[in-house]
């Protein structure tokens, strides 16, 4: 049985501070987290405060495209 559009989707959160400092997206220097969100409850992009292992402090991590 085929499923329709799922309400929960997997998203990638990336440190906004590291991304602004000119680090290449392909390099391993950017802090990233993988989480899930409910598409119906939060249609906008997700932003959470997470620990960045590159900056060594809590920064805002925003949702990026896959």
C-alpha positions as a printed NumPy array, in Angstrom:
array([[ 0.   ,  0.   ,  0.   ],
       [ 1.49 ,  3.325, -1.06 ],
       [ 1.75 ,  6.192,  1.395],
       [ 0.873,  9.779,  0.561],
       [ 2.847, 12.808,  1.645],
       [ 4.173, 12.189,  5.132],
       [ 3.642, 14.877,  7.771],
       [ 7.089, 14.306,  9.325],
       [10.142, 15.119,  7.222],
       [13.878, 14.89 ,  7.901],
       [15.687, 18.254,  7.884],
       [19.336, 19.303,  8.176],
       [20.276, 22.158, 10.507],
       [23.483, 24.092,  9.764],
       [25.33 , 26.674, 11.86 ],
       [24.522, 30.112, 10.443],
       [27.626, 31.715, 11.933],
       [30.074, 29.264, 10.295],
       [28.224, 29.493,  6.968],
       [28.574, 33.304,  6.937],
       [32.339, 33.162,  7.555],
       [33.011, 31.766,  4.086],
       [33.512, 28.079,  4.87 ],
       [32.816, 25.962,  1.794],
       [29.631, 23.903,  1.973],
       [31.482, 20.745,  0.884],
       [34.042, 20.912,  3.694],
       [33.561, 19.164,  7.015],
       [34.118, 22.418,  8.932],
       [30.459, 23.376,  9.266],
       [28.464, 22.098, 12.233],
       [25.349, 20.204, 11.094],
       [22.539, 18.373, 12.883],
       [19.851, 16.063, 11.476],
       [16.356, 16.182, 12.986],
       [12.693, 15.845, 12.047],
       [ 9.857, 18.336, 11.907],
       [ 6.131, 18.181, 11.308],
       [ 5.404, 19.782,  7.929],
       [ 1.84 , 20.763,  8.894],
       [ 2.655, 22.428, 12.247],
       [ 5.837, 24.256, 11.126],
       [ 5.678, 25.081,  7.408],
       [ 8.419, 27.723,  7.698],
       [12.139, 26.981,  8.036],
       [13.229, 25.666, 11.419],
       [15.829, 27.519, 13.546],
       [17.193, 26.108, 16.81 ],
       [20.009, 27.038, 19.192],
       [22.501, 24.157, 19.143],
       [26.136, 23.707, 20.143],
       [28.578, 24.337, 17.284],
       [31.703, 22.222, 17.626],
       [33.613, 24.602, 15.333],
       [32.675, 27.864, 17.146],
       [32.729, 26.158, 20.591],
       [29.503, 27.881, 21.671],
       [25.748, 27.749, 21.242],
       [24.652, 29.385, 17.98 ],
       [21.555, 29.445, 15.803],
       [21.339, 26.514, 13.402],
       [18.961, 27.027, 10.476],
       [17.304, 24.567,  8.139],
       [18.984, 24.069,  4.737],
       [17.983, 22.307,  1.534],
       [19.063, 18.71 ,  1.009]])
